[in-house]
């Protein structure tokens, strides 16, 4: 499919996309007064992310680590660093001591993942020890790979971020979910 054909497909599918139940629940949990912030891509974030990944790799060399989000895509974003470390759910608890020694106690526990949130050199960092077979994990990786491999979709995604810079975070998140769902269809 050439770029023109892809643009036509994108335009035809720009109808209002339904949100999943999980997405709706997450949106409902967000405070109404939270504002979206968008900043230009900064290569410093990539250096910080690689430093954190190196520390994780030293602690758990057997686990696959993937940097996701706007930082590795080199697009505008929220000055946040998203790192996923893949580990089946049944093995996650045995790795908690290594992650706790690096990042403290987990900030989040879900049925498929453990998460750590912290600040590093002015950046919000999220590290997730997540089951690679979980639907949410597979979708995140698939979206990331689609964006990485398709400059048209990547450009559209960055514009969603840039257009949301003065919107409530909840509205931005809904637009992002609608984009994800459309692209995944």
PAGURO-797443 format. One record per residue: x, y, z of N, C-alpha, C in turn. Coordinates in Angstrom, 2 decimals, padded with zeros to 5 digits, m for minus. Each point is the difference from the previous one (the first is absolute). Layout:
<sites>
<<X,Y,Z>,<X,Y,Z>,<X,Y,Z>>
...
</sites>
This chain:
<sites>
<<000.85,m001.17,000.00>,<m000.85,001.17,000.00>,<000.90,001.24,000.00>>
<<m000.24,000.90,m000.94>,<000.80,001.22,m000.04>,<m000.54,001.05,000.97>>
<<000.73,001.11,000.13>,<m000.38,001.04,000.97>,<m001.37,000.58,m000.29>>
<<m000.33,000.23,m001.25>,<m001.30,000.58,m000.36>,<m001.13,m000.95,000.39>>
<<000.17,m001.28,m000.31>,<m001.02,m000.98,000.37>,<m000.16,m000.07,001.52>>
<<001.10,000.05,000.71>,<m000.05,m000.06,001.46>,<m000.73,001.22,000.56>>
<<000.29,001.18,m000.54>,<m000.71,001.21,000.45>,<m001.50,m000.14,m000.22>>
<<m000.40,m000.56,m001.14>,<m001.43,m000.19,m000.28>,<m000.63,m000.95,001.00>>
<<000.70,m001.06,000.34>,<m000.51,m000.96,000.99>,<m000.15,000.70,001.35>>
<<000.99,000.80,000.38>,<m000.06,000.73,001.27>,<m001.19,000.95,000.00>>
<<m000.17,000.75,m001.08>,<m001.11,000.96,m000.07>,<m001.34,m000.71,000.04>>
<<m000.14,m001.14,m000.69>,<m001.26,m000.73,m000.01>,<m000.31,m000.58,001.38>>
<<001.03,m000.34,000.76>,<m000.23,m000.62,001.29>,<m000.01,001.00,001.14>>
<<m000.02,001.29,m000.32>,<000.02,001.03,001.04>,<m001.36,000.20,000.66>>
<<m000.88,m000.98,m000.10>,<m001.26,000.09,000.71>,<000.25,m000.23,001.48>>
<<m000.96,000.36,000.81>,<000.14,m000.12,001.45>,<000.18,m001.47,000.39>>
<<001.12,m000.32,000.60>,<000.32,m001.37,000.37>,<m000.45,m000.27,001.42>>
<<m000.55,m001.17,000.22>,<m000.46,m000.39,001.33>,<001.20,m000.24,000.91>>
<<m000.21,000.25,001.27>,<001.02,m000.27,001.00>,<m000.32,m001.33,000.66>>
<<001.06,m000.70,000.41>,<m000.21,m001.25,000.72>,<m000.48,000.30,001.42>>
<<m000.50,m001.01,000.66>,<m000.44,000.16,001.37>,<001.16,000.43,000.91>>
<<001.16,m000.61,m000.20>,<001.17,000.36,000.79>,<000.42,001.45,m000.23>>
<<m000.07,000.44,m001.25>,<000.35,001.38,m000.32>,<m000.99,000.96,000.66>>
<<m001.28,m000.33,m000.05>,<m001.02,000.84,000.62>,<000.22,000.08,001.52>>
<<000.34,m001.12,000.62>,<000.25,m000.01,001.45>,<001.20,000.87,000.33>>
<<001.06,m000.10,m000.81>,<001.18,000.81,000.27>,<m000.33,001.49,m000.14>>
<<m000.72,000.36,m001.06>,<m000.37,001.40,m000.20>,<m000.84,000.51,001.18>>
<<m000.91,m000.83,000.49>,<m000.84,000.40,001.12>,<000.82,000.21,001.28>>
<<001.15,m000.67,000.09>,<000.84,000.12,001.20>,<000.87,001.26,m000.01>>
<<000.10,000.66,m001.13>,<000.85,001.18,m000.11>,<m000.68,001.24,000.59>>
<<000.75,000.82,000.70>,<m000.60,001.24,000.52>,<m000.34,000.95,m001.15>>
<<m001.11,000.71,000.15>,<m000.46,000.91,m001.05>,<000.91,001.21,m000.16>>
<<000.73,000.37,001.04>,<000.81,001.22,m000.05>,<001.44,m000.24,m000.46>>
<<000.33,m001.21,m000.38>,<001.36,m000.32,m000.45>,<000.19,000.52,m001.44>>
<<001.04,000.80,m000.21>,<000.25,000.59,m001.32>,<001.08,m000.77,m000.75>>
<<m000.11,000.01,m001.30>,<000.98,m000.63,m000.88>,<001.18,000.95,m000.17>>
<<001.20,m000.53,000.04>,<001.19,000.77,m000.32>,<000.74,m000.71,m001.12>>
<<000.47,000.75,m000.95>,<000.72,m000.57,m001.14>,<001.26,000.83,m000.19>>
<<001.11,m000.69,m000.13>,<001.28,000.67,m000.22>,<000.68,m000.64,m001.21>>
<<000.86,000.76,m000.66>,<000.73,m000.57,m001.15>,<000.87,m001.17,000.45>>
<<000.27,m000.90,m000.93>,<000.87,m001.13,000.30>,<001.37,000.52,000.41>>
<<000.56,m000.64,001.02>,<001.30,000.40,000.51>,<000.90,m001.24,000.05>>
<<001.14,000.02,m000.70>,<000.87,m001.19,m000.01>,<000.52,m000.37,001.39>>
<<m000.01,000.95,000.92>,<000.42,m000.31,001.37>,<m000.86,m001.12,000.60>>
<<m001.28,m000.02,m000.34>,<m000.91,m001.03,000.52>,<000.47,m001.39,m000.43>>
<<000.48,m000.11,m001.22>,<000.49,m001.29,m000.49>,<001.23,m000.45,000.78>>
<<000.89,000.93,000.32>,<001.18,m000.33,000.81>,<m000.40,m000.48,001.40>>
<<m000.97,000.70,000.61>,<m000.47,m000.39,001.33>,<m000.65,m001.38,m000.07>>
<<m000.84,m000.21,m001.00>,<m000.67,m001.30,m000.17>,<001.02,m001.11,m000.16>>
<<001.00,000.21,m000.84>,<001.02,m001.03,m000.22>,<000.79,m000.29,001.28>>
<<000.21,001.00,000.82>,<000.68,m000.21,001.27>,<m000.85,m000.87,000.94>>
<<m001.29,000.28,000.06>,<m000.91,m000.81,000.83>,<m000.07,m001.42,m000.53>>
<<m000.11,m000.14,m001.31>,<m000.06,m001.33,m000.61>,<001.27,m000.78,000.31>>
<<001.13,000.65,m000.04>,<001.27,m000.66,000.32>,<m000.01,m000.52,001.44>>
<<m000.52,000.81,000.93>,<m000.09,m000.44,001.39>,<m000.92,m001.20,000.14>>
<<m001.13,000.03,m000.70>,<m000.93,m001.13,000.05>,<000.65,m001.24,m000.59>>
<<000.66,000.17,m001.14>,<000.63,m001.14,m000.67>,<001.08,m000.64,000.88>>
<<000.73,000.82,000.75>,<001.01,m000.53,000.92>,<m000.67,m000.82,001.10>>
<<m001.15,000.46,000.49>,<m000.69,m000.69,001.09>,<m000.73,m001.26,m000.46>>
<<m000.58,000.03,m001.20>,<m000.77,m001.14,m000.52>,<000.35,m000.21,m001.47>>
<<001.21,m000.50,m000.27>,<000.45,m000.11,m001.40>,<m000.82,m000.97,m000.85>>
<<m000.75,m000.87,000.63>,<m000.76,m001.00,m000.76>,<m001.33,000.53,m000.55>>
<<m000.41,001.19,000.42>,<m001.29,000.53,m000.43>,<000.15,000.99,m001.16>>
<<m000.97,m000.06,m000.90>,<m000.03,000.94,m001.14>,<m000.52,001.34,000.48>>
<<000.64,001.06,m000.45>,<m000.36,001.37,000.38>,<m000.29,000.79,m001.27>>
<<m001.10,000.77,000.03>,<m000.35,000.80,m001.17>,<m000.40,001.40,000.44>>
<<000.63,000.99,m000.61>,<m000.35,001.40,000.20>,<m001.13,000.33,m000.95>>
<<m001.11,000.46,000.55>,<m001.18,000.32,m000.80>,<m000.31,001.48,000.12>>
<<m001.00,000.46,m000.73>,<m000.46,001.38,000.12>,<000.70,000.97,m000.93>>
<<m000.16,001.27,000.31>,<000.49,001.06,m000.89>,<001.52,000.13,m000.01>>
<<000.67,m000.38,001.08>,<001.46,000.18,000.06>,<000.72,m000.78,m001.10>>
<<m000.20,m001.31,m000.13>,<000.71,m000.71,m001.08>,<m000.54,000.32,m001.39>>
<<m001.25,000.51,m000.06>,<m000.56,000.40,m001.29>,<000.51,001.37,m000.44>>
<<000.65,000.70,000.94>,<000.59,001.31,m000.26>,<m001.04,001.02,m000.44>>
<<m001.12,000.02,000.76>,<m001.07,000.97,m000.27>,<m000.31,000.77,001.28>>
<<m000.76,001.08,m000.15>,<m000.44,000.78,001.16>,<m000.76,m000.90,000.96>>
<<000.08,000.33,001.28>,<m000.68,m000.81,000.99>,<m000.09,000.71,001.33>>
<<m000.23,m000.76,001.04>,<m000.24,000.54,001.33>,<001.24,000.00,000.89>>
<<001.15,m000.16,m000.62>,<001.25,m000.13,000.76>,<m000.10,m001.16,000.98>>
<<m000.52,m001.11,m000.52>,<m000.07,m001.21,000.80>,<000.73,m001.13,m000.72>>
<<000.48,m000.92,000.79>,<000.75,m001.14,m000.51>,<m000.76,m001.25,000.38>>
<<m000.35,m000.82,m000.99>,<m000.78,m001.22,000.22>,<000.84,m001.22,m000.35>>
<<000.29,m000.80,001.02>,<000.83,m001.19,m000.19>,<m000.80,m001.23,000.39>>
<<m000.06,m000.97,m000.89>,<m000.66,m001.28,000.30>,<001.06,m001.09,000.09>>
<<m000.12,m000.79,001.04>,<000.87,m001.16,000.19>,<m000.92,m001.21,m000.04>>
<<000.27,m000.91,m000.92>,<m000.93,m001.10,m000.25>,<000.34,m001.23,000.84>>
<<m001.02,m000.45,000.74>,<000.15,m001.15,000.88>,<m001.39,m000.60,000.21>>
<<m000.12,m001.31,m000.17>,<m001.29,m000.64,000.21>,<m000.44,000.23,001.44>>
<<m001.29,000.12,000.19>,<m000.57,000.34,001.31>,<000.50,m000.93,001.10>>
<<000.07,m001.29,m000.30>,<000.38,m000.98,001.04>,<001.44,000.19,000.48>>
<<000.84,000.70,m000.76>,<001.40,000.22,000.40>,<000.27,001.41,000.53>>
<<m000.99,000.87,m000.02>,<000.24,001.39,000.36>,<000.45,000.19,001.45>>
<<m000.64,m000.68,000.92>,<000.32,000.20,001.43>,<001.46,m000.30,000.31>>
<<000.60,m000.95,m000.70>,<001.40,m000.32,000.30>,<000.95,001.13,m000.43>>
<<m000.48,000.89,m000.86>,<000.83,001.14,m000.45>,<m000.26,001.27,000.80>>
<<m001.02,m000.01,000.84>,<m000.34,001.20,000.77>,<001.18,000.51,000.83>>
<<000.76,m000.87,000.70>,<001.12,000.53,000.78>,<001.01,000.80,m000.85>>
<<000.28,m000.46,m001.20>,<000.95,000.72,m000.87>,<m000.56,001.37,m000.37>>
<<m001.28,000.05,m000.34>,<m000.61,001.27,m000.39>,<m000.15,000.92,001.21>>
<<m000.33,m000.57,001.15>,<m000.13,000.80,001.21>,<001.34,000.61,000.39>>
<<001.08,m000.74,m000.20>,<001.31,000.57,000.32>,<000.36,001.16,m000.95>>
<<m000.55,m000.04,m001.21>,<000.25,001.07,m000.96>,<m000.93,001.20,000.18>>
<<m001.29,m000.29,000.24>,<m001.02,001.05,m000.10>,<m000.91,000.12,001.23>>
<<000.23,m000.76,001.04>,<m000.88,000.03,001.17>,<m001.19,m000.93,m000.18>>
<<m000.97,000.18,000.85>,<m001.20,m000.84,m000.05>,<m000.83,000.31,m001.26>>
<<m000.69,m001.00,m000.56>,<m000.83,000.25,m001.18>,<m001.07,001.05,000.29>>
<<m000.26,000.85,m000.99>,<m001.05,001.02,000.08>,<m001.34,m000.58,m000.42>>
<<000.05,m001.06,m000.83>,<m001.22,m000.58,m000.56>,<000.12,m001.52,m000.03>>
<<m001.12,m000.65,000.23>,<m000.12,m001.45,m000.17>,<m001.31,m000.26,m000.75>>
<<000.12,m000.69,m001.13>,<m001.20,m000.40,m000.74>,<000.01,m001.51,m000.10>>
<<m000.98,m000.54,m000.69>,<m000.04,m001.46,m000.14>,<001.06,m000.52,m000.97>>
<<000.68,000.87,m000.75>,<001.02,m000.45,m000.95>,<001.33,000.72,000.13>>
<<000.08,000.98,000.93>,<001.22,000.81,000.03>,<000.22,000.64,001.37>>
<<001.25,000.38,000.19>,<000.41,000.82,001.14>,<000.65,001.24,m000.59>>
<<m000.26,001.16,000.62>,<000.54,001.23,m000.55>,<000.69,000.85,001.04>>
<<001.03,000.71,m000.44>,<000.74,000.94,000.82>,<m000.02,001.35,m000.69>>
<<m000.39,001.04,000.71>,<000.01,001.37,m000.51>,<000.97,000.81,000.84>>
<<000.85,000.77,m000.66>,<000.95,000.84,000.71>,<000.47,001.12,m000.93>>
<<000.68,000.96,000.57>,<000.57,001.11,m000.75>,<001.50,m000.22,m000.15>>
<<000.51,000.29,m001.18>,<001.44,m000.06,m000.21>,<000.40,001.17,m000.89>>
<<000.83,000.87,000.51>,<000.52,001.14,m000.76>,<m001.09,000.80,m000.69>>
<<m001.12,000.21,000.70>,<m001.08,000.81,m000.54>,<m000.99,m000.76,m000.86>>
<<000.17,m001.28,m000.17>,<m000.91,m000.82,m000.81>,<m000.80,m000.93,000.89>>
<<m001.28,m000.18,m000.34>,<m000.82,m001.01,000.66>,<000.33,m001.33,m000.66>>
<<000.32,m000.98,000.82>,<000.38,m001.32,m000.51>,<m000.99,m001.03,000.51>>
<<m000.45,m000.87,m000.89>,<m000.82,m001.15,000.36>,<000.71,m001.24,m000.49>>
<<000.24,m000.92,000.93>,<000.58,m001.30,m000.34>,<m001.06,m001.04,000.33>>
<<m000.32,m000.81,m000.97>,<m001.02,m001.04,000.19>,<000.63,m001.37,m000.20>>
<<m000.16,m000.85,000.99>,<000.33,m001.42,m000.12>,<m001.31,m000.64,m000.42>>
<<m000.11,m000.36,m001.27>,<m001.30,m000.35,m000.57>,<000.04,m001.32,m000.77>>
<<m001.11,m000.69,000.04>,<m000.13,m001.27,m000.70>,<m000.13,000.26,m001.50>>
<<000.92,m000.52,m000.81>,<m000.04,000.28,m001.44>,<m001.21,m000.63,m000.70>>
<<m000.65,m000.96,000.64>,<m001.16,m000.63,m000.63>,<m001.29,000.74,000.32>>
<<000.04,000.98,000.90>,<m001.19,000.76,000.35>,<m000.46,000.83,m001.19>>
<<m001.30,000.08,m000.19>,<m000.56,000.73,m001.13>,<000.46,001.46,m000.01>>
<<m000.01,000.66,001.14>,<000.40,001.41,000.04>,<001.47,000.16,m000.39>>
<<000.84,m000.89,000.44>,<001.42,000.06,m000.34>,<000.19,m000.23,m001.50>>
<<m000.66,m001.02,m000.52>,<000.12,m000.29,m001.44>,<m000.48,001.19,m000.84>>
<<m001.09,000.64,000.43>,<m000.51,001.16,m000.75>,<000.97,001.17,000.06>>
<<000.59,000.26,001.17>,<000.96,001.10,000.12>,<001.19,m000.21,m000.93>>
<<000.51,m001.21,m000.02>,<001.16,m000.30,m000.84>,<m000.40,000.09,m001.48>>
<<m001.18,m000.49,m000.33>,<m000.46,000.05,m001.39>,<m000.16,001.45,m000.47>>
<<m000.63,000.84,000.82>,<m000.14,001.42,m000.35>,<001.37,000.64,m000.18>>
<<000.90,m000.25,000.94>,<001.34,000.57,m000.08>,<000.68,m000.41,m001.31>>
<<m000.06,m001.29,m000.32>,<000.63,m000.49,m001.22>,<m000.63,000.59,m001.26>>
<<m001.33,000.15,000.01>,<m000.68,000.63,m001.14>,<000.46,001.44,m000.18>>
<<000.10,000.73,001.10>,<000.44,001.40,m000.07>,<001.45,000.10,m000.45>>
<<000.83,m000.87,000.54>,<001.43,000.01,m000.33>,<000.22,m000.28,m001.48>>
<<m000.84,m000.86,m000.58>,<000.19,m000.43,m001.38>,<m000.80,000.80,m001.02>>
<<m000.83,000.95,000.46>,<m000.86,000.71,m000.93>,<000.04,001.50,000.28>>
<<000.76,000.75,m000.80>,<000.14,001.44,000.25>,<m001.31,000.78,m000.07>>
<<m000.96,m000.45,m000.79>,<m001.28,000.70,m000.10>,<m000.77,m000.13,001.31>>
<<m000.08,m001.22,000.52>,<m000.68,m000.21,001.28>,<000.74,000.72,001.13>>
<<001.32,m000.04,m000.03>,<000.80,000.67,001.02>,<m000.27,001.51,m000.01>>
<<m000.07,000.58,m001.19>,<m000.29,001.43,m000.13>,<m001.40,000.31,000.54>>
<<m000.96,m000.84,m000.32>,<m001.36,000.20,000.50>,<m000.03,m000.09,001.53>>
<<000.70,m000.96,000.54>,<000.07,m000.18,001.45>,<000.63,001.21,000.68>>
<<001.10,000.50,m000.57>,<000.64,001.18,000.59>,<m000.94,001.20,m000.05>>
<<m000.77,000.12,m001.07>,<m000.94,001.12,m000.09>,<m001.12,m000.12,001.03>>
<<m000.40,m001.21,000.33>,<m000.99,m000.18,001.07>,<000.57,000.56,001.30>>
<<001.27,m000.28,000.26>,<000.65,000.52,001.20>,<000.10,001.53,m000.06>>
<<000.50,000.53,m001.10>,<000.19,001.45,m000.13>,<m001.33,000.75,000.08>>
<<m001.05,m000.55,m000.61>,<m001.31,000.64,000.01>,<m000.64,m000.03,001.38>>
<<000.48,m000.88,000.87>,<m000.58,m000.15,001.33>,<000.74,000.79,001.07>>
<<000.98,000.79,m000.38>,<000.88,000.62,000.99>,<m000.71,000.86,001.03>>
<<m001.15,000.56,m000.33>,<m000.73,000.84,000.96>,<m001.32,m000.63,000.44>>
<<m000.18,m001.27,m000.29>,<m001.25,m000.68,000.35>,<000.13,m000.69,001.35>>
<<m001.14,m000.35,000.59>,<000.06,m000.87,001.18>,<000.64,m001.33,m000.39>>
<<000.77,m000.57,000.92>,<000.69,m001.26,m000.28>,<m000.99,m001.10,m000.39>>
<<m001.15,000.00,000.63>,<m001.02,m001.02,m000.28>,<m000.42,000.03,m001.47>>
<<m000.16,001.21,m000.54>,<m000.39,000.13,m001.41>,<001.11,m000.48,m000.93>>
<<001.24,000.36,000.34>,<001.14,m000.50,m000.78>,<000.03,m001.52,000.03>>
<<m000.14,m000.59,001.19>,<000.06,m001.45,000.13>,<m001.10,m000.68,m000.82>>
<<m001.19,000.59,m000.03>,<m001.08,m000.56,m000.80>,<000.35,000.06,m001.49>>
<<000.54,001.12,m000.45>,<000.40,000.12,m001.41>,<001.08,m001.03,m000.34>>
<<000.93,m000.18,000.93>,<001.07,m000.97,m000.23>,<m000.57,m001.42,m000.08>>
<<m000.90,m000.35,000.91>,<m000.64,m001.33,m000.05>,<m000.77,m000.20,m001.30>>
<<m000.73,001.03,m000.43>,<m000.75,m000.12,m001.25>,<000.94,m000.23,m001.18>>
<<001.12,000.70,m000.01>,<001.01,m000.20,m001.04>,<000.53,m001.43,000.07>>
<<000.38,m000.46,001.19>,<000.53,m001.37,000.16>,<m001.02,m001.01,m000.52>>
<<m001.24,000.13,000.41>,<m001.02,m000.97,m000.38>,<m000.23,000.00,m001.51>>
<<000.03,001.18,m000.59>,<m000.17,000.09,m001.46>,<001.16,m000.66,m000.72>>
<<001.20,000.26,000.47>,<001.20,m000.56,m000.64>,<000.03,m001.53,000.18>>
<<m000.44,m000.47,001.14>,<000.02,m001.45,000.24>,<m001.07,m000.75,m000.78>>
<<m001.08,000.72,m000.43>,<m001.07,m000.66,m000.75>,<000.45,m000.38,m001.34>>
</sites>
